[in-house]
Amino acid sequence: MRVAAFPAFLVACLALAGCSAATGDADLVLRPPETTGSVAASGVPMSSAPMSTVSLSPKPVEQPPQEGVPPEMVAYVPAPIAPPIRPSAFPVPSEPEGRPLLRERIYGRRFRDAKPINFGRASPRVFAVHGVDVSRWQGQIDWQTLRAQGANFTFIKATDGGDHLDPMFKRNWRAAHEAGLRRGAYHFFYWCRSAAEQARWFIRNVPREKNALPPVLDVEWNSDSACKAIPSPAQVQEKMRVFISMVERHYGQRPIIYTAPGFYHDNLEGAFLDYPFWLRSVAQHPSKVFEDRKWLFWQYSGSGLSQGVDGKIDLNVFNGSADAWYRWVDENAG
């Protein structure tokens, strides 16, 4: 090939590639705008990664009662999944011989609450490991200060639907890690977009990094969304399975399911028993709201106050002791 002809050849190749990319996701056209409470549509095209599936077979197991902790607050750990996915660390394993577990400092809770709730014996204060979840609405966060206030972990809003990226995600992802927090990313599910598209969008924007917490699928009803679709419980669960299996295959981690009471009772009672749940329950202990559902994280407040953040922030706890946290992270971090 002559050197002088190369630029023209390169331009032709790029033009062909652009045409292919522009037509590869035709089903992204003529959809309602994905207006949630978080971000405006970016119009970024989707990737076309193939979908895969995983087996959902393990049975849940429970830890023995813990001295001084009410029965409804005993940590739940489901059994590990089968290869080829890297197994989840449920139940909490014994410390590997010759390989000490990571023992980063756990900071005590120093948060306040604009709308405090008296949870009685089931108070979140009795838990050892506290954390937060954030999105663009927390603005510029002083992560070093927030960590010292008791944020030992954080779940960071990454994506909505099939084309929304939280504008603060990349900054929060990097800054939280630099401040020493364990962090994971979450996706807000949009019921008018296919699950496969949403999984590909999440995978495209959330890096697969060592020490990251498992990805989170946030499923709930959103009255602020332009999408007014109300799928049946069977449709909800099928969409969730598609998203979860693709994300699980890519990251090699069993995703966490986040949900709120109304959505849970409409769609998820008795379902996904072998997946860890992160439950929103801001007025009562989860055992009073979600009955027999076992849980790994509890979002107990949406009105938290802390140095390092302007305005309110969501507060959470991990369901277990400090040792259980160390072991769970050791086995489940990327």
C-alpha positions in Angstrom: 0.0 0.0 0.0 1.3 3.5 -0.9 2.0 5.8 2.0 0.2 8.7 0.3 -3.0 6.7 0.1 -3.1 5.7 3.7 -4.9 8.8 5.1 -7.8 8.4 2.7 -8.0 4.7 3.5 -8.0 5.5 7.3 -10.8 8.1 6.9 -12.9 5.5 5.0 -12.4 2.9 7.7 -13.5 5.4 10.4 -16.5 6.4 8.5 -17.6 2.8 8.1 -17.0 2.2 11.9 -19.1 5.2 12.7 -22.0 4.0 10.6 -21.8 0.6 12.3 -21.8 2.1 15.8 -24.7 4.4 14.9 -26.9 1.6 13.8 -25.9 -1.1 16.3 -28.5 -0.1 19.0 -31.6 0.8 17.0 -33.8 0.0 20.0 -32.4 3.1 21.8 -34.5 5.3 19.5 -38.0 6.6 20.4 -37.8 5.8 24.1 -39.2 8.1 26.8 -36.6 10.3 28.4 -35.2 8.6 31.5 -35.9 11.4 34.0 -35.2 10.2 37.5 -34.2 12.4 40.4 -30.5 12.2 39.5 -29.2 13.2 36.1 -30.2 14.5 32.6 -29.9 12.2 29.6 -26.5 12.2 28.0 -27.4 10.6 24.7 -24.2 8.4 24.8 -24.6 5.3 22.6 -24.6 1.8 24.1 -21.9 -0.9 23.7 -23.0 -4.3 22.4 -21.4 -6.8 24.8 -23.0 -10.3 24.7 -25.3 -11.4 27.5 -24.4 -14.4 29.7 -26.2 -16.2 32.5 -25.2 -17.8 35.8 -26.7 -20.6 37.9 -28.7 -19.6 40.9 -28.5 -22.6 43.1 -27.1 -22.1 46.6 -29.3 -22.3 49.7 -29.1 -19.7 52.5 -27.5 -20.4 55.8 -27.6 -18.6 59.1 -24.9 -17.7 61.6 -25.3 -18.9 65.2 -26.8 -16.3 67.7 -24.4 -13.6 68.8 -24.1 -12.8 72.5 -25.8 -9.5 73.4 -27.4 -9.0 69.9 -31.2 -9.4 69.4 -32.1 -12.5 67.3 -33.6 -10.3 64.5 -30.2 -8.6 64.1 -28.0 -11.6 63.6 -26.0 -11.3 60.4 -27.2 -13.3 57.4 -24.7 -14.9 55.0 -25.9 -16.9 51.9 -23.9 -19.8 50.6 -21.2 -19.3 47.9 -22.1 -19.5 44.3 -20.7 -22.2 42.0 -17.7 -21.8 39.6 -16.8 -20.3 37.1 -17.9 -17.2 39.0 -15.6 -16.5 41.9 -17.6 -17.6 45.0 -19.1 -15.1 47.4 -17.9 -15.1 50.9 -21.1 -16.3 52.6 -20.9 -17.8 55.2 -18.1 -15.8 56.7 -14.9 -17.9 56.2 -12.3 -18.7 58.7 -9.1 -16.7 58.4 -6.9 -18.2 55.6 -3.8 -19.8 57.0 -0.6 -17.8 56.3 -2.6 -14.9 54.8 -3.8 -12.3 57.3 -7.0 -10.5 56.6 -6.9 -6.8 55.8 -7.5 -4.9 59.0 -8.1 -1.3 58.0 -9.3 1.0 60.8 -13.0 1.0 61.5 -14.2 4.5 62.5 -17.0 4.9 65.1 -20.3 6.5 64.1 -20.4 10.2 64.7 -23.3 11.1 62.4 -26.3 13.0 63.4 -29.9 12.8 62.0 -32.2 15.6 61.0 -35.2 13.3 61.7 -33.9 10.8 64.4 -35.9 7.7 65.0 -36.0 5.7 68.2 -35.4 2.1 67.1 -35.2 0.7 70.6 -33.1 -2.4 71.2 -32.7 -2.6 67.4 -30.9 0.7 67.1 -28.4 1.0 64.3 -25.9 2.3 67.0 -25.2 -1.3 68.1 -23.7 -2.2 64.8 -19.9 -1.9 64.4 -19.6 -0.9 60.8 -21.4 2.2 59.4 -21.3 3.7 55.9 -23.1 6.0 53.5 -24.5 6.1 49.9 -24.1 9.1 47.7 -25.0 10.6 44.3 -24.7 14.0 42.6 -27.0 15.5 45.2 -24.3 15.5 47.9 -22.2 17.8 45.7 -18.5 18.2 46.6 -17.7 15.8 49.4 -14.8 16.0 51.7 -14.2 12.3 51.8 -11.4 12.4 54.4 -13.6 14.2 56.9 -16.6 12.0 56.1 -14.5 8.9 56.7 -13.4 10.2 60.1 -17.1 10.8 61.0 -17.8 7.1 60.6 -18.1 6.3 56.9 -16.2 3.0 56.6 -17.9 2.1 53.3 -19.9 3.9 50.6 -22.1 2.9 47.7 -21.8 5.5 44.9 -24.5 6.2 42.3 -23.0 5.3 38.9 -25.7 4.9 36.3 -29.5 5.2 35.5 -31.2 3.2 32.8 -29.3 2.9 29.6 -27.7 6.3 29.0 -27.3 8.2 32.2 -24.0 8.6 34.1 -24.1 10.4 37.4 -21.8 13.4 36.8 -20.1 13.0 40.2 -19.4 9.3 39.9 -15.9 9.4 38.6 -14.8 12.0 41.1 -16.5 10.2 44.0 -15.2 6.8 42.9 -11.6 8.1 42.9 -11.8 10.3 46.0 -13.5 7.8 48.2 -10.8 5.2 47.5 -8.1 7.8 48.2 -9.7 8.5 51.6 -9.6 4.8 52.5 -13.3 3.9 52.2 -14.4 0.6 50.8 -16.6 1.6 47.9 -19.0 0.0 45.5 -21.1 1.3 42.6 -24.9 1.1 42.1 -27.3 1.2 39.2 -30.8 2.7 39.3 -33.0 0.4 37.2 -35.3 1.9 34.5 -38.3 -0.2 33.7 -38.8 1.2 30.1 -35.3 0.1 28.9 -34.2 -3.5 28.4 -32.1 -5.1 31.1 -29.3 -6.1 28.8 -28.8 -2.5 27.6 -28.7 -1.3 31.2 -26.2 -4.0 32.2 -23.9 -3.0 29.3 -24.2 0.6 30.2 -23.2 -0.1 33.8 -20.3 -2.3 32.7 -19.1 0.4 30.3 -18.9 3.1 33.0 -17.9 1.2 36.2 -14.3 0.0 36.3 -13.5 -3.6 37.3 -11.1 -2.8 40.1 -9.4 -4.8 42.8 -10.8 -4.2 46.3 -14.1 -2.7 45.0 -17.3 -3.9 46.8 -19.8 -5.9 44.8 -22.0 -3.9 42.3 -25.5 -3.0 43.4 -28.8 -3.2 41.5 -31.3 -0.6 42.9 -34.9 -1.6 42.1 -37.8 0.6 43.3 -40.7 2.5 41.9 -39.9 6.1 41.0 -42.8 8.5 40.6 -40.5 11.2 39.2 -39.5 9.1 36.2 -41.0 9.7 32.7 -41.3 5.9 32.5 -44.7 5.0 33.9 -44.5 1.3 33.1 -45.6 -1.0 35.9 -44.4 -4.5 34.9 -45.7 -7.6 36.6 -43.7 -9.4 39.3 -42.7 -12.1 36.8 -41.5 -9.4 34.4 -39.6 -7.5 37.1 -37.8 -10.7 38.3 -36.9 -11.7 34.7 -35.4 -8.2 34.0 -33.5 -8.4 37.2 -32.1 -11.8 36.4 -30.8 -10.6 33.0 -29.1 -7.6 34.5 -27.7 -9.5 37.5 -26.3 -12.4 35.5 -24.5 -10.1 33.0 -23.0 -8.0 35.7 -22.1 -11.0 37.8 -20.3 -12.6 34.9 -18.3 -9.4 34.1 -17.2 -8.5 37.6 -16.9 -12.0 39.1 -18.9 -10.8 42.2 -22.4 -11.6 43.3 -24.4 -8.3 43.0 -26.3 -6.9 46.0 -30.0 -6.0 45.5 -31.2 -2.7 47.0 -34.9 -2.2 47.5 -37.6 -0.3 49.4 -40.7 -1.7 51.2 -43.4 -1.0 48.6 -41.4 -2.4 45.7 -40.3 -5.4 47.7 -43.8 -6.4 48.8 -45.1 -5.9 45.2 -42.4 -8.0 43.5 -39.7 -9.7 45.6 -41.2 -11.6 48.5 -39.7 -15.1 48.4 -37.5 -14.3 45.4 -33.7 -14.1 45.0 -33.1 -15.9 48.3 -29.4 -16.6 47.3 -28.6 -12.9 46.8 -27.6 -10.4 49.5 -30.1 -7.7 50.1 -29.6 -4.0 51.1 -32.9 -2.9 52.6 -34.3 0.6 53.1 -36.2 0.9 56.4 -36.1 4.3 57.9 -38.8 4.0 60.5 -38.5 0.5 61.9 -36.0 -2.3 62.0 -36.0 -4.3 58.7 -37.3 -7.4 60.5 -40.6 -5.4 61.2 -40.9 -4.3 57.6 -39.5 -7.1 55.5 -40.5 -9.9 57.8 -38.3 -13.0 57.1 -36.0 -11.4 54.5 -32.4 -11.8 55.5 -30.2 -8.7 54.8 -26.6 -7.7 54.5 -26.9 -3.8 54.6 -29.6 -1.6 56.2 -30.3 1.9 55.1 -31.7 3.3 58.3 -31.8 7.0 57.5 -32.3 9.3 54.5 -31.8 12.4 56.6 -28.3 12.0 58.0 -26.0 14.9 58.8 -22.2 14.8 58.8 -19.2 17.0 58.6 -17.7 16.8 55.1 -21.1 16.9 53.4 -23.4 19.9 52.8 -27.0 18.8 53.3 -28.4 15.4 54.0 -26.9 12.0 53.3 -28.2 8.4 53.5 -26.8 6.3 56.5 -26.3 2.6 56.5 -24.9 -0.3 58.6 -23.4 -3.7 57.8 -25.2 -6.6 59.4 -22.4 -8.1 61.4 -19.4 -7.6 63.8 -16.1 -5.9 62.9 -14.5 -9.4 62.3 -17.4 -10.4 60.1 -16.9 -7.2 58.1 -13.2 -7.9 57.6 -13.8 -11.4 56.4 -16.7 -10.5 54.1 -14.6 -7.8 52.5 -11.6 -10.1 52.2 -13.7 -12.6 50.2 -16.1 -10.3 48.3 -14.0 -7.3 47.3 -13.0 -7.4 43.6 
